[in-house]
Amino acid sequence: MDKFETIQGKLFYTVYWMHKQNEISEDQKGRIKDMIVQWDPQIQEISKDLNRLRQNLLEMVCSYSDNADSKQTKITPRSQSRLNVRIGQSNFKLANKSYSSLSSPIDHRKPLLI
């Protein structure tokens, strides 16, 4: 873990190693990674003591497992903004072009009538 310069790098490596050792599930790994990316206040607090990082992550995961309804992720005001995404109409013009304009120059020859 000393080979990582940033706190986030150390956190991601620790989470990877915990998952590899089957200490946390895939779902728990995803939750922790999301919290690291969002720089959640809990992660900020945990990252202050790197000697107990693994233990603190396990405690946090267990508290989430106890409080969570099934496998549903806790929705915070910050993560809720990601849920309100609308995809507008595409302005991609390829669908309007004819196939002949996309063909190679050899294909522009007139068809041979027999």
ZAVO-868322 format. One record per atom (N, C-alpha, C): residue number from 1; atom name; x, y, z. Coordinates in nm, 4 decimals. Layout:
% ZAVO-868322
+-----+------+----------+----------+----------+
! pos ! site !       px !       py !       pz !
+-----+------+----------+----------+----------+
! NUM !   CA !        X !        Y !        Z !
...
+-----+------+----------+----------+----------+
% end
This chain:
% ZAVO-868322
+-----+------+----------+----------+----------+
! pos ! site !       px !       py !       pz !
+-----+------+----------+----------+----------+
!   1 !    N !   0.0819 !  -0.1182 !   0.0000 !
!   1 !   CA !   0.0000 !   0.0000 !   0.0000 !
!   1 !    C !   0.0872 !   0.1258 !   0.0000 !
!   2 !    N !   0.2112 !   0.1151 !   0.0388 !
!   2 !   CA !   0.2998 !   0.2313 !   0.0428 !
!   2 !    C !   0.3349 !   0.2826 !  -0.0958 !
!   3 !    N !   0.3120 !   0.2015 !  -0.1983 !
!   3 !   CA !   0.3480 !   0.2442 !  -0.3333 !
!   3 !    C !   0.2498 !   0.3459 !  -0.3914 !
!   4 !    N !   0.1387 !   0.3691 !  -0.3240 !
!   4 !   CA !   0.0398 !   0.4659 !  -0.3710 !
!   4 !    C !   0.0623 !   0.5992 !  -0.3014 !
!   5 !    N !   0.0650 !   0.7061 !  -0.3803 !
!   5 !   CA !   0.0920 !   0.8385 !  -0.3252 !
!   5 !    C !  -0.0332 !   0.9051 !  -0.2699 !
!   6 !    N !  -0.1477 !   0.8816 !  -0.3324 !
!   6 !   CA !  -0.2695 !   0.9496 !  -0.2895 !
!   6 !    C !  -0.3479 !   0.8641 !  -0.1908 !
!   7 !    N !  -0.4270 !   0.9312 !  -0.1107 !
!   7 !   CA !  -0.5133 !   0.8607 !  -0.0154 !
!   7 !    C !  -0.6157 !   0.7767 !  -0.0909 !
!   8 !    N !  -0.6699 !   0.8325 !  -0.2007 !
!   8 !   CA !  -0.7682 !   0.7590 !  -0.2794 !
!   8 !    C !  -0.7067 !   0.6318 !  -0.3371 !
!   9 !    N !  -0.5835 !   0.6388 !  -0.3825 !
!   9 !   CA !  -0.5159 !   0.5204 !  -0.4343 !
!   9 !    C !  -0.5034 !   0.4126 !  -0.3282 !
!  10 !    N !  -0.4684 !   0.4530 !  -0.2075 !
!  10 !   CA !  -0.4572 !   0.3578 !  -0.0964 !
!  10 !    C !  -0.5934 !   0.2980 !  -0.0629 !
!  11 !    N !  -0.6965 !   0.3825 !  -0.0664 !
!  11 !   CA !  -0.8313 !   0.3334 !  -0.0382 !
!  11 !    C !  -0.8764 !   0.2325 !  -0.1432 !
!  12 !    N !  -0.8587 !   0.2670 !  -0.2711 !
!  12 !   CA !  -0.8987 !   0.1757 !  -0.3783 !
!  12 !    C !  -0.8231 !   0.0436 !  -0.3691 !
!  13 !    N !  -0.6940 !   0.0491 !  -0.3396 !
!  13 !   CA !  -0.6147 !  -0.0734 !  -0.3286 !
!  13 !    C !  -0.6635 !  -0.1581 !  -0.2114 !
!  14 !    N !  -0.6927 !  -0.0931 !  -0.0998 !
!  14 !   CA !  -0.7418 !  -0.1664 !   0.0172 !
!  14 !    C !  -0.8753 !  -0.2336 !  -0.0133 !
!  15 !    N !  -0.9645 !  -0.1624 !  -0.0797 !
!  15 !   CA !  -1.0951 !  -0.2187 !  -0.1159 !
!  15 !    C !  -1.0766 !  -0.3358 !  -0.2118 !
!  16 !    N !  -0.9875 !  -0.3195 !  -0.3102 !
!  16 !   CA !  -0.9580 !  -0.4290 !  -0.4042 !
!  16 !    C !  -0.9085 !  -0.5517 !  -0.3280 !
!  17 !    N !  -0.8159 !  -0.5309 !  -0.2366 !
!  17 !   CA !  -0.7573 !  -0.6430 !  -0.1635 !
!  17 !    C !  -0.8610 !  -0.7096 !  -0.0726 !
!  18 !    N !  -0.9464 !  -0.6291 !  -0.0095 !
!  18 !   CA !  -1.0505 !  -0.6856 !   0.0766 !
!  18 !    C !  -1.1471 !  -0.7713 !  -0.0051 !
!  19 !    N !  -1.1806 !  -0.7275 !  -0.1248 !
!  19 !   CA !  -1.2698 !  -0.8055 !  -0.2105 !
!  19 !    C !  -1.2006 !  -0.9328 !  -0.2576 !
!  20 !    N !  -1.0740 !  -0.9216 !  -0.2915 !
!  20 !   CA !  -0.9985 !  -1.0387 !  -0.3377 !
!  20 !    C !  -0.9886 !  -1.1444 !  -0.2274 !
!  21 !    N !  -0.9810 !  -1.1002 !  -0.1026 !
!  21 !   CA !  -0.9732 !  -1.1912 !   0.0117 !
!  21 !    C !  -1.1121 !  -1.2351 !   0.0607 !
!  22 !    N !  -1.2163 !  -1.1990 !  -0.0147 !
!  22 !   CA !  -1.3557 !  -1.2328 !   0.0185 !
!  22 !    C !  -1.3999 !  -1.1772 !   0.1536 !
!  23 !    N !  -1.3451 !  -1.0631 !   0.1918 !
!  23 !   CA !  -1.3884 !  -0.9974 !   0.3146 !
!  23 !    C !  -1.5119 !  -0.9111 !   0.2894 !
!  24 !    N !  -1.5284 !  -0.8652 !   0.1650 !
!  24 !   CA !  -1.6451 !  -0.7861 !   0.1279 !
!  24 !    C !  -1.7011 !  -0.8403 !  -0.0033 !
!  25 !    N !  -1.8297 !  -0.8170 !  -0.0250 !
!  25 !   CA !  -1.8954 !  -0.8649 !  -0.1471 !
!  25 !    C !  -1.8746 !  -0.7655 !  -0.2611 !
!  26 !    N !  -1.9170 !  -0.8048 !  -0.3794 !
!  26 !   CA !  -1.9088 !  -0.7174 !  -0.4971 !
!  26 !    C !  -1.9936 !  -0.5916 !  -0.4757 !
!  27 !    N !  -2.1108 !  -0.6088 !  -0.4164 !
!  27 !   CA !  -2.1993 !  -0.4953 !  -0.3895 !
!  27 !    C !  -2.1356 !  -0.3990 !  -0.2896 !
!  28 !    N !  -2.0774 !  -0.4527 !  -0.1840 !
!  28 !   CA !  -2.0113 !  -0.3694 !  -0.0841 !
!  28 !    C !  -1.8913 !  -0.2967 !  -0.1446 !
!  29 !    N !  -1.8172 !  -0.3664 !  -0.2279 !
!  29 !   CA !  -1.7026 !  -0.3056 !  -0.2964 !
!  29 !    C !  -1.7492 !  -0.1871 !  -0.3809 !
!  30 !    N !  -1.8584 !  -0.2047 !  -0.4533 !
!  30 !   CA !  -1.9117 !  -0.0972 !  -0.5364 !
!  30 !    C !  -1.9549 !   0.0229 !  -0.4552 !
!  31 !    N !  -2.0204 !  -0.0030 !  -0.3414 !
!  31 !   CA !  -2.0634 !   0.1073 !  -0.2549 !
!  31 !    C !  -1.9446 !   0.1874 !  -0.2039 !
!  32 !    N !  -1.8430 !   0.1156 !  -0.1583 !
!  32 !   CA !  -1.7252 !   0.1845 !  -0.1044 !
!  32 !    C !  -1.6561 !   0.2646 !  -0.2139 !
!  33 !    N !  -1.6438 !   0.2060 !  -0.3319 !
!  33 !   CA !  -1.5790 !   0.2776 !  -0.4422 !
!  33 !    C !  -1.6571 !   0.4040 !  -0.4781 !
!  34 !    N !  -1.7894 !   0.3962 !  -0.4789 !
!  34 !   CA !  -1.8713 !   0.5147 !  -0.5051 !
!  34 !    C !  -1.8468 !   0.6223 !  -0.3991 !
!  35 !    N !  -1.8362 !   0.5796 !  -0.2746 !
!  35 !   CA !  -1.8125 !   0.6744 !  -0.1660 !
!  35 !    C !  -1.6746 !   0.7394 !  -0.1781 !
!  36 !    N !  -1.5759 !   0.6616 !  -0.2239 !
!  36 !   CA !  -1.4416 !   0.7175 !  -0.2430 !
!  36 !    C !  -1.4442 !   0.8214 !  -0.3542 !
!  37 !    N !  -1.5096 !   0.7888 !  -0.4647 !
!  37 !   CA !  -1.5166 !   0.8811 !  -0.5779 !
!  37 !    C !  -1.5877 !   1.0103 !  -0.5380 !
!  38 !    N !  -1.6938 !   0.9983 !  -0.4603 !
!  38 !   CA !  -1.7703 !   1.1159 !  -0.4165 !
!  38 !    C !  -1.7030 !   1.1875 !  -0.2995 !
!  39 !    N !  -1.5982 !   1.1282 !  -0.2473 !
!  39 !   CA !  -1.5250 !   1.1777 !  -0.1302 !
!  39 !    C !  -1.6224 !   1.2054 !  -0.0156 !
!  40 !    N !  -1.6977 !   1.0988 !   0.0167 !
!  40 !   CA !  -1.7980 !   1.1000 !   0.1221 !
!  40 !    C !  -1.7337 !   1.1374 !   0.2564 !
!  41 !    N !  -1.8053 !   1.2102 !   0.3431 !
!  41 !   CA !  -1.7497 !   1.2469 !   0.4745 !
!  41 !    C !  -1.7051 !   1.1265 !   0.5578 !
!  42 !    N !  -1.7761 !   1.0139 !   0.5464 !
!  42 !   CA !  -1.7338 !   0.8937 !   0.6189 !
!  42 !    C !  -1.5973 !   0.8460 !   0.5697 !
!  43 !    N !  -1.5768 !   0.8502 !   0.4398 !
!  43 !   CA !  -1.4484 !   0.8088 !   0.3827 !
!  43 !    C !  -1.3389 !   0.9054 !   0.4270 !
!  44 !    N !  -1.3699 !   1.0335 !   0.4315 !
!  44 !   CA !  -1.2716 !   1.1320 !   0.4776 !
!  44 !    C !  -1.2284 !   1.1019 !   0.6205 !
!  45 !    N !  -1.3253 !   1.0659 !   0.7042 !
!  45 !   CA !  -1.2948 !   1.0352 !   0.8437 !
!  45 !    C !  -1.2115 !   0.9073 !   0.8548 !
!  46 !    N !  -1.2494 !   0.8060 !   0.7797 !
!  46 !   CA !  -1.1780 !   0.6781 !   0.7821 !
!  46 !    C !  -1.0342 !   0.6943 !   0.7344 !
!  47 !    N !  -1.0134 !   0.7791 !   0.6355 !
!  47 !   CA !  -0.8808 !   0.7924 !   0.5749 !
!  47 !    C !  -0.7808 !   0.8649 !   0.6648 !
!  48 !    N !  -0.8263 !   0.9219 !   0.7759 !
!  48 !   CA !  -0.7342 !   0.9912 !   0.8671 !
!  48 !    C !  -0.6409 !   0.8951 !   0.9393 !
!  49 !    N !  -0.6880 !   0.7733 !   0.9650 !
!  49 !   CA !  -0.6062 !   0.6741 !   1.0352 !
!  49 !    C !  -0.5799 !   0.5566 !   0.9413 !
!  50 !    N !  -0.4704 !   0.5637 !   0.8665 !
!  50 !   CA !  -0.4406 !   0.4603 !   0.7671 !
!  50 !    C !  -0.4014 !   0.3273 !   0.8310 !
!  51 !    N !  -0.3595 !   0.3280 !   0.9587 !
!  51 !   CA !  -0.3239 !   0.2031 !   1.0260 !
!  51 !    C !  -0.4475 !   0.1171 !   1.0528 !
!  52 !    N !  -0.5613 !   0.1809 !   1.0696 !
!  52 !   CA !  -0.6864 !   0.1079 !   1.0948 !
!  52 !    C !  -0.7803 !   0.1129 !   0.9755 !
!  53 !    N !  -0.7278 !   0.1447 !   0.8594 !
!  53 !   CA !  -0.8110 !   0.1644 !   0.7408 !
!  53 !    C !  -0.8973 !   0.0427 !   0.7104 !
!  54 !    N !  -0.8366 !  -0.0724 !   0.7059 !
!  54 !   CA !  -0.9092 !  -0.1953 !   0.6720 !
!  54 !    C !  -1.0203 !  -0.2235 !   0.7736 !
!  55 !    N !  -0.9861 !  -0.2115 !   0.9012 !
!  55 !   CA !  -1.0845 !  -0.2366 !   1.0069 !
!  55 !    C !  -1.1993 !  -0.1361 !   0.9994 !
!  56 !    N !  -1.1661 !  -0.0098 !   0.9776 !
!  56 !   CA !  -1.2701 !   0.0936 !   0.9686 !
!  56 !    C !  -1.3607 !   0.0726 !   0.8476 !
!  57 !    N !  -1.3032 !   0.0299 !   0.7354 !
!  57 !   CA !  -1.3851 !   0.0007 !   0.6170 !
!  57 !    C !  -1.4804 !  -0.1149 !   0.6444 !
!  58 !    N !  -1.4312 !  -0.2185 !   0.7120 !
!  58 !   CA !  -1.5179 !  -0.3324 !   0.7459 !
!  58 !    C !  -1.6323 !  -0.2888 !   0.8375 !
!  59 !    N !  -1.6014 !  -0.2061 !   0.9359 !
!  59 !   CA !  -1.7058 !  -0.1574 !   1.0264 !
!  59 !    C !  -1.8096 !  -0.0747 !   0.9510 !
!  60 !    N !  -1.7624 !   0.0091 !   0.8593 !
!  60 !   CA !  -1.8538 !   0.0911 !   0.7808 !
!  60 !    C !  -1.9436 !   0.0039 !   0.6932 !
!  61 !    N !  -1.8853 !  -0.0968 !   0.6294 !
!  61 !   CA !  -1.9623 !  -0.1866 !   0.5428 !
!  61 !    C !  -2.0662 !  -0.2620 !   0.6239 !
!  62 !    N !  -2.0282 !  -0.3077 !   0.7418 !
!  62 !   CA !  -2.1233 !  -0.3800 !   0.8267 !
!  62 !    C !  -2.2375 !  -0.2891 !   0.8701 !
!  63 !    N !  -2.2086 !  -0.1638 !   0.9008 !
!  63 !   CA !  -2.3158 !  -0.0726 !   0.9411 !
!  63 !    C !  -2.4093 !  -0.0443 !   0.8241 !
!  64 !    N !  -2.3550 !  -0.0364 !   0.7021 !
!  64 !   CA !  -2.4403 !  -0.0193 !   0.5847 !
!  64 !    C !  -2.5258 !  -0.1428 !   0.5619 !
!  65 !    N !  -2.4691 !  -0.2605 !   0.5834 !
!  65 !   CA !  -2.5444 !  -0.3843 !   0.5631 !
!  65 !    C !  -2.6583 !  -0.3945 !   0.6632 !
!  66 !    N !  -2.6345 !  -0.3490 !   0.7858 !
!  66 !   CA !  -2.7382 !  -0.3545 !   0.8884 !
!  66 !    C !  -2.8505 !  -0.2551 !   0.8605 !
!  67 !    N !  -2.8159 !  -0.1384 !   0.8082 !
!  67 !   CA !  -2.9144 !  -0.0318 !   0.7872 !
!  67 !    C !  -2.9837 !  -0.0384 !   0.6525 !
!  68 !    N !  -2.9229 !  -0.1047 !   0.5557 !
!  68 !   CA !  -2.9761 !  -0.1034 !   0.4187 !
!  68 !    C !  -3.0916 !  -0.2015 !   0.4043 !
!  69 !    N !  -3.1879 !  -0.1638 !   0.3216 !
!  69 !   CA !  -3.2959 !  -0.2552 !   0.2864 !
!  69 !    C !  -3.2474 !  -0.3384 !   0.1704 !
!  70 !    N !  -3.2328 !  -0.4665 !   0.1904 !
!  70 !   CA !  -3.1786 !  -0.5615 !   0.0932 !
!  70 !    C !  -3.0476 !  -0.5087 !   0.0373 !
!  71 !    N !  -3.0404 !  -0.4915 !  -0.0964 !
!  71 !   CA !  -2.9160 !  -0.4459 !  -0.1575 !
!  71 !    C !  -2.9286 !  -0.3050 !  -0.2130 !
!  72 !    N !  -3.0250 !  -0.2291 !  -0.1644 !
!  72 !   CA !  -3.0472 !  -0.0954 !  -0.2175 !
!  72 !    C !  -2.9432 !   0.0013 !  -0.1631 !
!  73 !    N !  -2.8883 !   0.0805 !  -0.2508 !
!  73 !   CA !  -2.7875 !   0.1781 !  -0.2141 !
!  73 !    C !  -2.8532 !   0.2970 !  -0.1455 !
!  74 !    N !  -2.7867 !   0.3480 !  -0.0443 !
!  74 !   CA !  -2.8368 !   0.4654 !   0.0266 !
!  74 !    C !  -2.8329 !   0.5852 !  -0.0679 !
!  75 !    N !  -2.9447 !   0.6560 !  -0.0776 !
!  75 !   CA !  -2.9526 !   0.7710 !  -0.1670 !
!  75 !    C !  -2.9291 !   0.8972 !  -0.0848 !
!  76 !    N !  -2.8264 !   0.9694 !  -0.1193 !
!  76 !   CA !  -2.7946 !   1.0955 !  -0.0545 !
!  76 !    C !  -2.8319 !   1.2081 !  -0.1499 !
!  77 !    N !  -2.8442 !   1.3308 !  -0.1007 !
!  77 !   CA !  -2.8754 !   1.4414 !  -0.1927 !
!  77 !    C !  -2.7744 !   1.4523 !  -0.3064 !
!  78 !    N !  -2.6497 !   1.4201 !  -0.2778 !
!  78 !   CA !  -2.5460 !   1.4275 !  -0.3801 !
!  78 !    C !  -2.5657 !   1.3209 !  -0.4875 !
!  79 !    N !  -2.5986 !   1.1973 !  -0.4450 !
!  79 !   CA !  -2.6169 !   1.0907 !  -0.5431 !
!  79 !    C !  -2.7518 !   1.1017 !  -0.6136 !
!  80 !    N !  -2.8487 !   1.1674 !  -0.5499 !
!  80 !   CA !  -2.9800 !   1.1810 !  -0.6112 !
!  80 !    C !  -2.9735 !   1.2665 !  -0.7370 !
!  81 !    N !  -2.8821 !   1.3609 !  -0.7411 !
!  81 !   CA !  -2.8706 !   1.4455 !  -0.8597 !
!  81 !    C !  -2.8339 !   1.3637 !  -0.9823 !
!  82 !    N !  -2.7659 !   1.2522 !  -0.9620 !
!  82 !   CA !  -2.7318 !   1.1659 !  -1.0744 !
!  82 !    C !  -2.8528 !   1.0890 !  -1.1248 !
!  83 !    N !  -2.9553 !   1.0744 !  -1.0419 !
!  83 !   CA !  -3.0721 !   0.9967 !  -1.0804 !
!  83 !    C !  -3.1675 !   1.0762 !  -1.1692 !
!  84 !    N !  -3.1571 !   1.2076 !  -1.1683 !
!  84 !   CA !  -3.2485 !   1.2929 !  -1.2431 !
!  84 !    C !  -3.1916 !   1.3297 !  -1.3792 !
!  85 !    N !  -3.1432 !   1.2342 !  -1.4513 !
!  85 !   CA !  -3.0814 !   1.2599 !  -1.5815 !
!  85 !    C !  -3.1808 !   1.2272 !  -1.6911 !
!  86 !    N !  -3.1960 !   1.3208 !  -1.7853 !
!  86 !   CA !  -3.2798 !   1.2964 !  -1.9021 !
!  86 !    C !  -3.1929 !   1.2984 !  -2.0255 !
!  87 !    N !  -3.2201 !   1.2077 !  -2.1157 !
!  87 !   CA !  -3.1462 !   1.2039 !  -2.2403 !
!  87 !    C !  -3.2317 !   1.2711 !  -2.3455 !
!  88 !    N !  -3.1773 !   1.3770 !  -2.4034 !
!  88 !   CA !  -3.2504 !   1.4523 !  -2.5041 !
!  88 !    C !  -3.2398 !   1.3870 !  -2.6403 !
!  89 !    N !  -3.2951 !   1.4538 !  -2.7382 !
!  89 !   CA !  -3.2933 !   1.4026 !  -2.8742 !
!  89 !    C !  -3.1510 !   1.4093 !  -2.9283 !
!  90 !    N !  -3.1127 !   1.3074 !  -2.9985 !
!  90 !   CA !  -2.9785 !   1.3015 !  -3.0547 !
!  90 !    C !  -2.9668 !   1.3940 !  -3.1747 !
!  91 !    N !  -2.8505 !   1.4531 !  -3.1903 !
!  91 !   CA !  -2.8253 !   1.5349 !  -3.3082 !
!  91 !    C !  -2.7293 !   1.4636 !  -3.4033 !
!  92 !    N !  -2.7210 !   1.3348 !  -3.3906 !
!  92 !   CA !  -2.6336 !   1.2537 !  -3.4739 !
!  92 !    C !  -2.6952 !   1.2426 !  -3.6126 !
!  93 !    N !  -2.6255 !   1.2872 !  -3.7158 !
!  93 !   CA !  -2.6814 !   1.3011 !  -3.8506 !
!  93 !    C !  -2.6577 !   1.1806 !  -3.9411 !
!  94 !    N !  -2.5890 !   1.0804 !  -3.8949 !
!  94 !   CA !  -2.5578 !   0.9663 !  -3.9800 !
!  94 !    C !  -2.6839 !   0.8966 !  -4.0291 !
!  95 !    N !  -2.7860 !   0.8921 !  -3.9497 !
!  95 !   CA !  -2.9090 !   0.8232 !  -3.9882 !
!  95 !    C !  -2.9755 !   0.8904 !  -4.1080 !
!  96 !    N !  -2.9523 !   1.0174 !  -4.1276 !
!  96 !   CA !  -3.0146 !   1.0897 !  -4.2381 !
!  96 !    C !  -2.9383 !   1.0766 !  -4.3694 !
!  97 !    N !  -2.8153 !   1.0313 !  -4.3659 !
!  97 !   CA !  -2.7346 !   1.0224 !  -4.4878 !
!  97 !    C !  -2.7683 !   0.8957 !  -4.5646 !
!  98 !    N !  -2.7519 !   0.9037 !  -4.6929 !
!  98 !   CA !  -2.7756 !   0.7848 !  -4.7744 !
!  98 !    C !  -2.6523 !   0.6953 !  -4.7678 !
!  99 !    N !  -2.6730 !   0.5694 !  -4.7929 !
!  99 !   CA !  -2.5618 !   0.4756 !  -4.7878 !
!  99 !    C !  -2.4593 !   0.5020 !  -4.8976 !
! 100 !    N !  -2.5035 !   0.5568 !  -5.0098 !
! 100 !   CA !  -2.4096 !   0.5807 !  -5.1191 !
! 100 !    C !  -2.3063 !   0.6864 !  -5.0815 !
! 101 !    N !  -2.3425 !   0.7808 !  -4.9975 !
! 101 !   CA !  -2.2453 !   0.8827 !  -4.9576 !
! 101 !    C !  -2.1422 !   0.8265 !  -4.8605 !
! 102 !    N !  -2.1714 !   0.7116 !  -4.8022 !
! 102 !   CA !  -2.0782 !   0.6492 !  -4.7093 !
! 102 !    C !  -1.9933 !   0.5417 !  -4.7757 !
! 103 !    N !  -2.0203 !   0.5126 !  -4.9007 !
! 103 !   CA !  -1.9509 !   0.4043 !  -4.9694 !
! 103 !    C !  -1.8146 !   0.4493 !  -5.0184 !
! 104 !    N !  -1.7345 !   0.3528 !  -5.0542 !
! 104 !   CA !  -1.6025 !   0.3833 !  -5.1096 !
! 104 !    C !  -1.6181 !   0.4281 !  -5.2548 !
! 105 !    N !  -1.5167 !   0.4934 !  -5.3150 !
! 105 !   CA !  -1.5277 !   0.5435 !  -5.4527 !
! 105 !    C !  -1.5576 !   0.4338 !  -5.5547 !
! 106 !    N !  -1.5143 !   0.3133 !  -5.5342 !
! 106 !   CA !  -1.5384 !   0.2045 !  -5.6289 !
! 106 !    C !  -1.6877 !   0.1748 !  -5.6385 !
! 107 !    N !  -1.7592 !   0.1905 !  -5.5314 !
! 107 !   CA !  -1.9018 !   0.1602 !  -5.5289 !
! 107 !    C !  -1.9861 !   0.2643 !  -5.6022 !
! 108 !    N !  -1.9270 !   0.3758 !  -5.6437 !
! 108 !   CA !  -2.0019 !   0.4799 !  -5.7122 !
! 108 !    C !  -2.0227 !   0.4494 !  -5.8608 !
! 109 !    N !  -1.9671 !   0.3415 !  -5.9106 !
! 109 !   CA !  -1.9881 !   0.3056 !  -6.0516 !
! 109 !    C !  -2.1328 !   0.2647 !  -6.0720 !
! 110 !    N !  -2.1818 !   0.2877 !  -6.1892 !
! 110 !   CA !  -2.3195 !   0.2502 !  -6.2202 !
! 110 !    C !  -2.3297 !   0.0988 !  -6.2274 !
! 111 !    N !  -2.4419 !   0.0451 !  -6.1837 !
! 111 !   CA !  -2.4580 !  -0.1005 !  -6.1910 !
! 111 !    C !  -2.4593 !  -0.1482 !  -6.3363 !
! 112 !    N !  -2.4070 !  -0.2634 !  -6.3574 !
! 112 !   CA !  -2.3972 !  -0.3223 !  -6.4904 !
! 112 !    C !  -2.5274 !  -0.3942 !  -6.5225 !
! 113 !    N !  -2.5920 !  -0.3575 !  -6.6312 !
! 113 !   CA !  -2.7169 !  -0.4213 !  -6.6715 !
! 113 !    C !  -2.6860 !  -0.5322 !  -6.7708 !
! 114 !    N !  -2.7349 !  -0.6484 !  -6.7473 !
! 114 !   CA !  -2.7110 !  -0.7621 !  -6.8367 !
! 114 !    C !  -2.8399 !  -0.8041 !  -6.9019 !
+-----+------+----------+----------+----------+
% end
